[in-house]
């Protein structure tokens, strides 16, 4: 049975005081929740938020990292540095980094391979734009992102990998894929993972696939009722304590 995950991506939002207040409010709720709960704060807030979660079940992840140990790479963060403050989870391939910072699935593959081999847990984001969906290219886009992003990942590394399906057209727009549309995409992603190599069918059955795209307390229950949707990667609704708690009910 795949455990459900509710993950809050705070992006470049919240002051340190706001992030700290939400974290403190989540700690006790997380300890009694049946969900696995994650938060991805700004890099500047990682150390403080991580320190506030010690002894709790709340998982703190980084929104980005670079695929190297300590080295001369201006402006980046190494997994070695993340480990020093207890961070062992990282997002890769979010559409905002693809769209505005030029990240490709091939580049994300380098990150995923490095992070998984270093023992980090990775949440790999995939999803199509509205233009791609209108042209009927949703499945071909997802297939490309899965095949290129997960290239050369060996079976022993998949236990540390989570997939997040985020249709770009539904992120921060108020639009949301219907549960049927989301389930269709999740089922396709699971099938594609099962086709990556011989023996991958069991991996595909066990991997957690999250939905992201205007997830809110009033639609989360219907989404999670679908057999291939294992949780949510949530933006705006995770940035206020009351709505985050509403996701966990």
N, C-alpha and C positions, 0 to 999 in steps of 0.2 A: 504494500500500500504506500503510494507516494505521499509524503507529508506536504501539506499546503504551506506556502510561503507568502507573507505579506511584506514587501520591501518598499521603503520610502526613499525616493531619489530627490534629495533637497536641492540639487543643481547649484546654481550660483545665487541662492536665496538664503534668507534668515541671518540675523545678527548672531553673535556668539551667545548672547543672553537668551535669545529665542530658541536657538538650537539646544541649549542646555536645559531650558524649561521643558521642551517637548521630550527630551531624553529622560529626564527625571520622571515625567508623567508616564512614560512608556515602560519603565523598568518593572514596576510591580505588575502592570497589566500583562507584560510579556511572560513573566514567571508563571502566571496562571493560565496562559493561553494555550490552546491546542495547536496554534500555528507556529511556524518558525518565523520570527520577526527580524527584519534587517533595516538599518538606516544607512544612507550614503550621504554624509555631510560634505560641505566644502572642505577642501584640503586644509585650510587654515583652522578648521574646527575639529579635525580628526582626533588630535591628542586629548583635548578636553572631553569630547563626547565619549571617547574610548574609556577614559578614566572614570567617567560617571556610570559606566555599565559593568564595571568589575564585579564579579560575583553574581551577575544576572545572566539570563538567557538571551538578552538582546544582542544581536550581532551588528557590529559596525564595519562598514566596508568603504573603500576608496572609490571615487568616481573615475579615477584614471591613475595609471602608473606607467613607467617605461620598462621595457624588457631588458633590463641589465642590472648588474650589481652596482656598487658605487663607482661612478665614472664621471667624466667631464661632459655633462649633458644639461646645459643651462635651462632652467625652468621646469625640469621634470622631477619625478619622485621615483625612487627605487623601491622595489619590494623589500630590500634589506632595511630601508628606513621605516617602511610601514610596519615591519615585524617588530621593530624596537618599541612601538607604541601599541602593540597587540592587534594590528590590523592584518587579517588573513583572507580577506575577500575583496574582489575588485570588479568593477564594471568594465566591459569591453564592447566597443562597437555601437555605442548609443548613436541614434540618428543625428543628433546635434553635432557630434564629433565627425560623423561621416559627411554631413551636409555643409557645415561651416568651417571645419578644420581639415578636410580632405582625407580623412582616414578611409582606407579601402579594406575590403575583406581580407586581402592578401596581407596587409599590414597588421590587421587584427589577428590573423593567424599566427604571426610571429609572437605577438603578445600572449595569446592564449597558450601556445606551446611553452613559452618561457615560464609563465606564471604557474601553470599546472605542474610542470616539472619541479618548480621551486616550492610546491606544496600549498600554493594559494588556491582558494576557491574562486571560480570565475563565473560571472553572470554575463553571457554573450547575447547581445541584442541584435535582432534582425527585424526587418519590416519594410513594406513598400510605401511609396508616395501615392498621393491621390491620382496623379497623372498615370502612374504605372498600373494602378488598380483599374482606372477607367479604360485603359487599353487592353485589359484582360491579362496583364503580365504579373499578377500577384504571385502565382505559384512559380513562375520562372525566376523571379527576383529572389524569392525565398530559397529555391533550390541552389541558385548561384551563391548566395550568402552562406548557406550551410556547407556546401561542398568546398568553397574556397576558405571559409573561416575555420573549418574543422579539419582541414587537410593534414594528414600525417599524425593525427592524435591517436595514440594507441589505446586499446581497450581498457588498460589499467588506469588511465587518467580520467576517464569519463565520470567516475564517482565524485569528482570535485567540480563538475561542470553543470551549470544551470542555463537554460535558454530562456530568453524573454522575447516574445513576439510583440512588437510595438509598431502598429501601422502608423506611419509618419503623419498621415492626415488626421489622426485622432489624438495626437499629443498636444495638450494645452489648447485645443480648439473647442472643447465642449462636445464635439462629435465623438461617438463611440461606436465601434463595430458592434453589431448585434451579437448576442450570445451565439447564434447560429453561425454568423460570419467568423467570429473568433474561434469557435470550435473547429470549423472547417480548416482554418489556417493551422491551428495547433495539431490537428490530426495529420495534415500534410507534412508538417515539420517532423513529427514523430516518425512518419513513414520514411522520410528522406534520411533521417539519422539511422534508421534500421537498414537502409540500403548502402551505407558508407563502406562497409566491408563485411566479409563473411563472419557471421556470429554476432552482428551488431543488433539483431532484433531484440535480444534481452536487454541490451543497453538502452535501446529506444523505449522499451516498455517502462524502464525504471527512472529515466531522466525526468526531472521536473521542468515543466514549461510554463512560464508565467505570461499573463496578458498585461500589456501596458497601453494606456491611451484613454485618458479621461475616466479612470476608475474612481468610483465614489462609493460611499456607504450605501447609497440607494440602488446601485447596480451590481455590487460585488457578489451578493448571494446568488443571483441568477447566473453570473459568469462562472462562479466556482462549482455550480451544479453540473456543468458540462464535464464529460469524462476525461477529456484531454487537457483541461485547464487546471493547473496546479497552484494557482496563486496570482498575485498581481504585483507589478512594478509600478508604483504609484507616484505621481508628481505632486500636483497642487493639493490634493486631499491629504497628503502625508505631512504637509507643512503647517498644519494646525492640529493641536492635540486632540480637540474634540472629534474632528473628522477622522483622524488616524485611529482613535479608539473605536469609532463607529465601524471602521473596516474590520476590526477584530471581534466584533460581536457575532 
